[in-house]
C-alpha cells in the first residue's frame, strides 16, 4: 500500500491538476491548493510547482516559493532551467527560492543571467548573492554595482555589506 501512495501519477493527471489550479479564479483558493499539494511531499510535486510559478498571482507564487524553499531533498539544479526563457516574475521567484536555500553552487547559474534585461531580475540576483553569503559571489556583486539601475546598485551594495567588511560611502 505504501508503494501506491508514493507512485507518481501519469503526466496527463499532473496536467489536469495544473489545469484545475489555473482554471480556479479565486487566488486564495489556488494558494490553498498549493499548500495542500505541498503537504504531499512527493517528487512529482516539484515540476508541478515549477510550472505553477507562472501563476499571475504573487500570493500564489509566494506559497510555492515557501513550499519549495523548505523541501530538504530539493536539488537546486532542477531550478536552474527556469532562469532562462521565462517571464521576469518566474525568474525572480526562482531566485527567491535559491536565496532561501543558500547554496553556493547557485553562483554559476547566476553568472549566466547577470545581464538579464529586466531590472527586477538583476536586483534579485544581487539579493540572492547576499543570502548565499559566499566570497565567490563578490565579483558578480561588483559587476552589479556598475548597473544602470540605482535599485540594482543599492541591492548589490547591501549584499556586499552583508558578505564582506567593505563599506561604501
C-alpha positions as CSV (number, residue, x, y, z in Angstrom):
1,X,0.0,0.0,0.0
2,X,2.9,2.4,0.7
3,X,4.2,1.9,-2.8
4,X,0.9,3.1,-4.3
5,X,0.9,6.2,-2.1
6,X,4.3,7.2,-3.4
7,X,3.5,6.4,-7.0
8,X,4.0,9.2,-9.5
9,X,0.7,10.0,-11.3
10,X,0.8,9.8,-15.1
11,X,1.7,13.1,-16.9
12,X,-1.9,13.6,-18.1
13,X,-3.0,13.6,-14.4
14,X,-0.4,16.2,-13.5
15,X,-1.5,18.2,-16.5
16,X,-5.1,18.0,-15.3
17,X,-4.1,19.2,-11.8
18,X,-2.3,22.1,-13.3
19,X,-5.3,22.9,-15.5
20,X,-7.6,22.7,-12.5
21,X,-5.5,25.1,-10.4
22,X,-5.1,27.5,-13.3
23,X,-8.8,27.5,-14.1
24,X,-9.7,28.4,-10.5
25,X,-10.4,32.1,-10.5
26,X,-10.1,32.7,-6.7
27,X,-6.4,33.2,-6.0
28,X,-6.9,32.4,-2.3
29,X,-8.3,29.0,-3.3
30,X,-5.4,28.5,-5.7
31,X,-3.0,29.3,-2.8
32,X,-4.8,26.7,-0.6
33,X,-4.5,24.1,-3.3
34,X,-0.7,24.8,-3.5
35,X,-0.4,24.4,0.3
36,X,-2.4,21.1,0.2
37,X,-0.3,19.7,-2.6
38,X,2.9,20.8,-0.8
39,X,1.9,18.6,2.2
40,X,2.2,15.6,-0.1
41,X,6.0,16.0,-0.3
42,X,6.1,13.8,-3.4
43,X,8.8,14.2,-6.1
44,X,6.2,14.9,-8.8
45,X,5.1,18.0,-6.9
46,X,8.3,19.8,-7.8
47,X,7.8,20.0,-11.5
48,X,4.1,20.9,-10.9
49,X,5.1,23.7,-8.6
50,X,7.8,24.9,-11.1
51,X,5.2,25.1,-13.8
52,X,2.8,27.0,-11.4
53,X,5.4,29.7,-10.8
54,X,3.9,31.3,-13.9
55,X,0.7,32.0,-11.9
56,X,-0.3,35.6,-12.3
57,X,-0.9,35.9,-8.5
58,X,2.1,36.9,-6.4
59,X,0.2,35.4,-3.4
60,X,0.2,32.0,-5.1
61,X,3.8,32.3,-6.2
62,X,4.8,33.2,-2.6
63,X,3.2,30.0,-1.4
64,X,5.1,28.0,-3.9
65,X,8.4,29.8,-3.0
66,X,7.8,29.0,0.7
67,X,6.9,25.4,-0.1
68,X,9.9,24.7,-2.3
69,X,12.4,26.5,-0.2
70,X,11.5,24.2,2.7
71,X,12.0,20.9,0.8
72,X,15.1,19.2,2.2
73,X,15.7,17.0,-0.8
74,X,15.1,19.6,-3.5
75,X,18.1,19.9,-5.8
76,X,18.8,23.4,-6.9
77,X,19.8,22.1,-10.3
78,X,16.2,21.5,-11.1
79,X,15.5,25.2,-10.6
80,X,18.3,26.5,-13.0
81,X,16.4,25.9,-16.3
82,X,13.6,28.2,-15.0
83,X,16.1,31.0,-15.0
84,X,16.1,31.1,-18.8
85,X,13.4,31.9,-21.4
86,X,10.8,32.6,-18.7
87,X,8.9,35.8,-17.8
88,X,10.7,38.0,-15.3
89,X,8.4,37.1,-12.4
90,X,9.2,33.4,-12.8
91,X,12.9,34.1,-12.8
92,X,12.5,36.3,-9.7
93,X,10.5,33.6,-7.9
94,X,13.3,31.0,-8.7
95,X,15.9,33.5,-7.4
96,X,13.9,33.9,-4.2
97,X,13.9,30.1,-3.7
98,X,17.6,29.9,-4.4
99,X,18.3,32.8,-1.9
100,X,16.4,30.9,0.8
101,X,18.3,27.7,0.0
102,X,21.7,29.5,0.3
103,X,23.6,27.0,-1.9
104,X,26.9,28.3,-3.2
105,X,26.7,26.2,-6.4
106,X,23.9,28.6,-7.5
107,X,26.5,31.3,-8.2
108,X,27.5,29.7,-11.6
109,X,23.8,29.7,-12.7
110,X,23.5,33.4,-11.7
111,X,26.5,34.2,-13.8
112,X,24.6,33.1,-16.9
113,X,21.8,35.6,-16.3
114,X,23.6,38.5,-14.7
115,X,22.9,40.6,-17.8
116,X,19.2,39.9,-17.9
117,X,17.3,42.9,-19.4
118,X,14.9,43.1,-16.5
119,X,15.9,45.3,-13.6
120,X,14.0,43.3,-11.0
121,X,15.8,40.1,-12.1
122,X,19.2,41.8,-11.7
123,X,18.1,43.2,-8.4
124,X,17.0,39.8,-7.2
125,X,20.4,38.3,-8.3
126,X,22.1,40.8,-6.0
127,X,19.8,39.9,-3.1
128,X,20.3,36.2,-3.8
129,X,24.1,36.6,-3.8
130,X,23.8,38.3,-0.4
131,X,21.9,35.5,1.1
132,X,24.2,32.8,-0.3
133,X,27.0,34.7,1.6
134,X,29.9,33.3,-0.4
135,X,33.1,35.2,-1.3
136,X,32.7,33.6,-4.8
137,X,29.7,36.0,-5.4
138,X,31.7,39.2,-4.8
139,X,32.9,39.6,-8.4
140,X,29.2,39.4,-9.6
141,X,28.2,41.9,-7.0
142,X,31.0,44.3,-8.0
143,X,29.6,44.0,-11.6
144,X,26.1,44.8,-10.4
145,X,27.5,47.8,-8.5
146,X,28.0,49.3,-12.0
147,X,24.5,48.5,-13.2
148,X,22.5,51.3,-14.9
149,X,19.7,50.9,-12.4
150,X,20.0,52.5,-8.9
151,X,17.8,49.7,-7.5
152,X,20.2,47.1,-8.7
153,X,23.2,49.1,-7.4
154,X,21.6,49.5,-4.0
155,X,20.8,45.8,-3.7
156,X,24.4,44.9,-4.7
157,X,25.8,47.3,-2.2
158,X,23.6,45.9,0.6
159,X,24.6,42.4,-0.3
160,X,28.3,43.3,-0.4
161,X,27.9,44.8,3.1
162,X,26.3,41.5,4.2
163,X,29.1,39.2,3.0
164,X,32.2,41.4,3.4
165,X,33.7,44.0,5.5
166,X,33.7,46.6,2.7
167,X,32.0,49.8,3.4
168,X,30.7,52.3,0.8
169,X,30.2,56.0,1.2
